[in-house]
Amino acid sequence: MSTALCLAPNVKSLLGSTARGFSSNAPVSSGDRETLDRWIAHIQGLTVVEQDEITRSAAQLLATTLYPSAPSAPAWDSVPVGSELPPAYHLVCFPPREPECRLASDGYDTSFTPPAPYLKRMWAGGSFEWNLENPLRIGDRVSQTTKVDRIQVKPGAQGDLRVFVWMKKDIANEAGPSMQEVRCLVYMDARSRVSDPGRVLKGQFPSSTRPNFSRQIKPTALTLFRYSALTFNSHLIHYDPDYCRAEEGYPERLVHGPLTCTLLLDLLHKRLAETQGIQHRRPFLRSFEYRALSPLYCGQDLHLHGRVLDREPATAGEMRYELWATNAQGGLAMKGTAVVTERDA
């Protein structure tokens, strides 16, 4: 599989061609271009295959983490092996297994990290597509095959270049393919900092859409620690406030992008569980595509919302839902669209 290097408008190609209108505030030296070319040539042939097992214990711990103010843990002891895994619960599988000495200085896994100076990273978004004929289940032995899908280079707000790495993850159980995830991470100059923390705190994308269903949660330091532990995520940005302020320029620790995504899908999953299908058929998630738009912070209210969009005109039996998360000031932090279809219960 070849890896495509996609270039946004007004960006100079890192493979040699030149686009008109390239910003002089984000120069790319010939040395940097050659370094990136070598890195691209390396990762376009990189395939990572991992094995894991979906356990009831890990699922229960994640469910407990998603509801920090619940007086008791979810009753997973009675959930039998073979039960379908809730959406996005697979994210606690296939944790990074790199030894500490091979992690980046901020604690992050470096398997798909570009060369310096593009060493700071954020979760930018992605998508999930589920195989409804072969869903992941508690007790499954599973494999994940990861390849780079494409690379995109864009200028940042301050004229610096940002490298977007899109990874395609095919997940299968003993019966065959179960789902595909596409994950996008954005890598920035290690010397960059948030220029206006107050603006980021308020959120640059105000949301005024009226939801059909909602939930509020306040992620604490313990919430973030528990999710980091479950996913073996040692990124300092989620648990070291001094690092966040001194090195990244954020006022507080950041909520994990995949945690916000999981909370949104959990909101919809609970809503669908209450929905009656037609003639013993039930609604199930078929796909979800989302973008992370601005940070969410530890200790601040996080609002989760959902609403029904119009029926897909070309596909009978499908519904689209819009899901979004806002910060304490009402700014839009994450937004996505889910496609739900009906099948036999």
C-alpha positions as CSV (number, residue, x, y, z in Angstrom):
1,M,0.0,0.0,0.0
2,S,1.4,3.4,-0.9
3,T,1.0,6.4,1.4
4,A,-0.4,9.6,0.0
5,L,1.0,12.9,1.0
6,C,-1.9,15.3,0.9
7,L,-1.2,19.0,0.8
8,A,-3.6,21.7,1.8
9,P,-3.9,24.8,-0.4
10,N,-1.0,27.3,-0.2
11,V,1.4,24.7,1.2
12,K,4.7,23.8,-0.4
13,S,4.9,20.2,-1.3
14,L,7.4,18.3,0.8
15,L,8.0,16.0,-2.1
16,G,9.5,18.6,-4.4
17,S,6.7,20.5,-6.2
18,T,5.7,24.0,-5.2
19,A,2.2,25.4,-4.6
20,R,1.5,29.0,-5.4
21,G,0.9,31.3,-2.4
22,F,3.1,29.3,0.1
23,S,3.4,31.3,3.3
24,S,6.8,32.7,4.0
25,N,6.1,32.4,7.7
26,A,6.4,28.6,7.5
27,P,9.6,27.9,5.4
28,V,10.7,24.3,4.8
29,S,14.4,23.9,4.3
30,S,15.8,21.4,1.9
31,G,17.2,19.5,4.8
32,D,13.8,19.3,6.5
33,R,12.2,18.3,3.3
34,E,14.6,15.4,2.8
35,T,14.2,14.3,6.4
36,L,10.4,14.2,6.0
37,D,10.8,12.4,2.6
38,R,12.9,9.6,4.3
39,W,10.4,9.3,7.1
40,I,7.5,9.0,4.7
41,A,9.3,6.3,2.7
42,H,9.9,4.4,6.0
43,I,6.4,4.5,7.4
44,Q,4.6,3.9,4.1
45,G,5.9,0.3,4.3
46,L,5.3,0.0,8.0
47,T,2.6,-2.5,9.2
48,V,2.0,-3.2,12.9
49,V,0.1,-6.3,13.9
50,E,-1.0,-6.7,17.5
51,Q,-2.9,-9.4,19.4
52,D,-5.2,-8.9,22.5
53,E,-8.2,-10.3,24.3
54,I,-11.4,-8.5,25.2
55,T,-12.0,-9.1,28.9
56,R,-15.0,-8.4,31.0
57,S,-12.8,-6.8,33.6
58,A,-11.5,-4.2,31.3
59,A,-15.0,-3.4,30.0
60,Q,-16.3,-3.0,33.5
61,L,-13.4,-0.7,34.5
62,L,-14.1,1.5,31.4
63,A,-17.8,1.6,32.2
64,T,-16.9,2.7,35.7
65,T,-14.6,5.4,34.5
66,L,-17.3,6.9,32.2
67,Y,-19.6,7.5,35.2
68,P,-17.3,9.0,37.9
69,S,-20.2,10.3,40.0
70,A,-22.2,7.0,40.0
71,P,-22.7,5.6,43.5
72,S,-21.8,2.1,42.5
73,A,-19.9,0.4,39.7
74,P,-21.9,-1.0,36.7
75,A,-23.0,-4.6,37.2
76,W,-20.8,-6.4,34.7
77,D,-20.4,-9.5,36.8
78,S,-23.5,-10.9,35.3
79,V,-22.6,-10.0,31.7
80,P,-21.9,-13.3,30.0
81,V,-18.9,-14.0,27.8
82,G,-20.1,-13.5,24.2
83,S,-22.0,-10.3,24.9
84,E,-21.4,-7.5,22.4
85,L,-18.8,-4.9,23.2
86,P,-20.2,-1.4,23.5
87,P,-19.0,1.1,20.8
88,A,-15.5,2.5,21.3
89,Y,-14.7,0.1,24.2
90,H,-12.1,-1.5,21.9
91,L,-9.9,1.6,22.6
92,V,-8.8,0.0,25.8
93,C,-7.4,-2.9,23.8
94,F,-4.0,-2.9,21.9
95,P,-2.2,-0.5,24.3
96,P,1.2,0.8,23.4
97,R,3.8,-1.7,24.6
98,E,7.0,0.4,24.0
99,P,9.5,0.3,26.9
100,E,9.8,3.6,28.8
101,C,13.2,4.4,27.3
102,R,11.7,4.5,23.8
103,L,8.9,6.9,24.6
104,A,9.1,10.6,23.7
105,S,10.1,13.1,26.4
106,D,6.3,13.8,27.0
107,G,5.6,10.2,27.5
108,Y,4.0,9.4,24.2
109,D,4.5,6.4,21.9
110,T,6.7,7.3,18.9
111,S,5.8,4.5,16.5
112,F,4.3,6.9,13.9
113,T,5.9,10.2,15.0
114,P,7.4,12.4,12.3
115,P,11.0,13.6,12.7
116,A,11.9,16.7,14.7
117,P,10.7,19.3,15.1
118,Y,7.2,17.8,14.6
119,L,7.1,16.1,18.0
120,K,4.1,17.5,19.9
121,R,0.9,15.7,19.1
122,M,-2.9,16.0,19.6
123,W,-5.8,13.6,18.8
124,A,-7.5,15.3,15.7
125,G,-10.3,12.9,15.0
126,G,-11.2,9.8,13.0
127,S,-13.9,7.3,12.2
128,F,-15.3,3.9,13.1
129,E,-17.1,1.4,10.9
130,W,-18.6,-1.7,12.5
131,N,-19.3,-5.1,10.8
132,L,-22.8,-5.7,12.2
133,E,-22.6,-9.4,11.1
134,N,-19.5,-10.0,13.2
135,P,-19.4,-7.6,16.2
136,L,-16.6,-7.7,18.8
137,R,-17.7,-9.6,21.9
138,I,-16.5,-10.1,25.5
139,G,-14.0,-13.0,25.5
140,D,-12.9,-12.5,21.9
141,R,-9.3,-13.0,21.0
142,V,-8.6,-10.1,18.6
143,S,-6.0,-8.8,16.2
144,Q,-5.3,-5.3,15.0
145,T,-3.4,-4.4,11.8
146,T,-2.3,-0.8,11.6
147,K,-1.0,1.0,8.4
148,V,-0.6,4.6,7.5
149,D,-3.4,5.6,5.3
150,R,-2.3,9.1,4.3
151,I,-0.3,12.1,5.5
152,Q,-1.4,15.7,5.2
153,V,0.6,18.9,5.8
154,K,-1.1,22.1,6.7
155,P,-0.1,25.5,8.0
156,G,-1.1,26.3,11.6
157,A,-2.6,29.5,12.9
158,Q,0.9,31.0,13.6
159,G,2.3,30.0,10.2
160,D,4.0,26.8,11.4
161,L,3.5,23.6,9.6
162,R,1.5,20.7,11.1
163,V,1.7,17.1,10.0
164,F,-1.5,15.1,10.1
165,V,-1.0,11.3,10.2
166,W,-4.0,9.2,9.3
167,M,-3.7,5.5,10.4
168,K,-6.1,2.8,9.3
169,K,-6.7,0.0,11.9
170,D,-8.4,-3.2,10.9
171,I,-9.7,-5.2,13.8
172,A,-10.7,-8.8,13.6
173,N,-11.8,-11.7,15.9
174,E,-11.6,-15.4,15.3
175,A,-14.6,-15.2,12.9
176,G,-13.0,-12.5,10.7
177,P,-13.2,-8.7,10.3
178,S,-15.2,-6.9,13.0
179,M,-14.5,-3.2,12.5
180,Q,-12.2,-0.6,11.0
181,E,-11.0,2.5,12.7
182,V,-9.3,5.4,11.0
183,R,-7.4,7.6,13.5
184,C,-5.8,11.0,12.8
185,L,-3.0,12.5,15.0
186,V,-1.6,16.0,14.3
187,Y,2.0,16.6,15.0
188,M,3.3,20.2,15.7
189,D,6.6,21.9,16.2
190,A,8.0,21.0,19.6
191,R,8.8,24.6,20.2
192,S,5.2,25.8,19.7
193,R,2.9,26.9,22.5
194,V,-0.7,27.9,22.9
195,S,-0.6,31.6,22.0
196,D,-3.9,32.6,23.8
197,P,-5.0,30.1,26.6
198,G,-8.0,32.3,27.4
199,R,-9.3,32.0,23.9
200,V,-8.8,28.3,23.9
201,L,-10.5,28.0,27.3
202,K,-13.6,29.7,25.9
203,G,-13.6,27.6,22.7
204,Q,-13.4,29.0,19.2
205,F,-16.4,27.1,17.9
206,P,-19.6,28.2,19.7
207,S,-22.4,25.6,19.3
208,S,-26.1,26.7,19.2
209,T,-27.7,23.5,18.0
210,R,-30.6,22.3,20.1
211,P,-30.1,18.7,21.3
212,N,-32.6,15.9,21.6
213,F,-30.7,14.2,24.5
214,S,-27.8,15.3,26.7
215,R,-25.5,14.5,29.6
216,Q,-23.1,16.4,31.7
217,I,-19.9,15.2,33.3
218,K,-17.0,16.8,35.1
219,P,-13.8,14.9,34.4
220,T,-11.5,15.0,37.4
221,A,-7.8,14.2,37.8
222,L,-8.9,10.7,38.9
223,T,-11.1,10.3,35.8
224,L,-8.1,11.2,33.5
225,F,-5.7,9.0,35.5
226,R,-8.1,6.0,35.3
227,Y,-8.5,6.4,31.5
228,S,-4.8,6.8,31.1
229,A,-4.2,3.6,33.1
230,L,-6.8,1.6,31.2
231,T,-5.2,2.6,27.8
232,F,-1.6,2.6,29.1
233,N,-1.4,6.2,27.9
234,S,1.6,8.0,29.6
235,H,1.2,11.3,27.7
236,L,2.0,14.0,30.3
237,I,-0.6,16.3,29.0
238,H,-3.3,14.3,30.7
239,Y,-1.9,14.2,34.2
240,D,1.0,16.7,34.8
241,P,-0.4,20.2,35.2
242,D,3.1,21.8,35.5
243,Y,4.0,20.3,32.1
244,C,0.7,21.5,30.5
245,R,1.3,25.1,31.6
246,A,5.1,25.3,31.2
247,E,5.6,23.2,28.0
248,E,2.3,23.3,26.2
249,G,0.8,26.6,27.3
250,Y,-2.5,25.1,28.4
251,P,-4.1,26.2,31.7
252,E,-4.9,22.7,32.8
253,R,-4.6,19.0,32.0
254,L,-6.4,18.0,28.8
255,V,-9.2,15.4,28.6
256,H,-8.2,12.6,26.2
257,G,-9.7,12.9,22.7
258,P,-10.6,9.2,22.7
259,L,-12.3,9.5,26.1
260,T,-14.5,12.3,24.8
261,C,-15.3,10.2,21.7
262,T,-16.2,7.2,23.9
263,L,-18.5,9.4,26.1
264,L,-20.3,10.6,23.0
265,L,-20.8,7.1,21.7
266,D,-21.9,5.9,25.1
267,L,-24.5,8.7,25.1
268,L,-25.9,7.4,21.8
269,H,-25.6,3.8,22.8
270,K,-27.7,4.4,25.9
271,R,-30.3,6.3,23.8
272,L,-30.5,3.5,21.3
273,A,-31.0,0.9,24.0
274,E,-34.2,2.7,25.0
275,T,-35.4,2.8,21.4
276,Q,-37.8,0.2,20.2
277,G,-37.2,-1.3,16.7
278,I,-39.8,-2.5,14.2
279,Q,-40.9,-6.2,14.4
280,H,-38.2,-7.3,16.9
281,R,-35.5,-5.4,15.1
282,R,-33.1,-3.1,17.1
283,P,-31.0,-0.1,16.1
284,F,-27.3,-0.6,16.0
285,L,-24.4,1.8,15.2
286,R,-23.0,1.2,11.7
287,S,-20.5,4.1,11.5
288,F,-19.2,7.2,13.3
289,E,-17.0,10.0,11.9
290,Y,-15.8,12.8,14.2
291,R,-13.4,15.8,14.6
292,A,-11.7,17.2,17.7
293,L,-12.0,21.0,17.4
294,S,-10.8,22.5,20.7
295,P,-9.5,21.2,24.0
296,L,-11.4,20.1,27.1
297,Y,-9.9,20.6,30.5
298,C,-9.7,18.6,33.8
299,G,-12.1,19.8,36.5
300,Q,-14.4,21.6,34.2
301,D,-17.9,20.7,33.0
302,L,-18.1,18.7,29.8
303,H,-21.5,18.7,28.1
304,L,-22.4,15.8,25.8
305,H,-25.3,16.2,23.3
306,G,-27.0,14.3,20.5
307,R,-29.9,14.9,18.1
308,V,-31.6,13.0,15.3
309,L,-30.8,14.2,11.7
310,D,-33.0,13.5,8.7
311,R,-33.4,10.0,7.5
312,E,-30.9,8.9,4.8
313,P,-33.0,9.4,1.7
314,A,-31.2,6.6,-0.3
315,T,-31.1,4.0,2.4
316,A,-34.2,2.6,4.1
317,G,-34.0,1.7,7.8
318,E,-31.1,4.0,8.5
319,M,-30.9,7.1,10.7
320,R,-28.2,9.7,11.2
321,Y,-27.4,11.2,14.6
322,E,-25.3,14.3,15.2
323,L,-23.2,14.1,18.4
324,W,-21.1,16.9,19.9
325,A,-19.3,17.9,23.1
326,T,-19.0,21.4,24.5
327,N,-16.9,22.9,27.2
328,A,-18.0,24.8,30.3
329,Q,-18.3,28.1,28.3
330,G,-20.4,26.4,25.5
331,G,-17.6,26.2,23.0
332,L,-17.7,23.3,20.6
333,A,-14.9,20.8,21.4
334,M,-15.8,17.7,19.4
335,K,-18.4,17.0,16.7
336,G,-19.4,13.9,14.8
337,T,-22.1,12.1,12.8
338,A,-23.2,8.5,13.5
339,V,-25.2,6.3,11.1
340,V,-27.6,3.8,12.8
341,T,-29.2,0.9,11.1
342,E,-31.7,-1.8,12.3
343,R,-31.1,-5.5,12.4
344,D,-32.5,-8.5,14.2
345,A,-32.0,-8.3,18.0
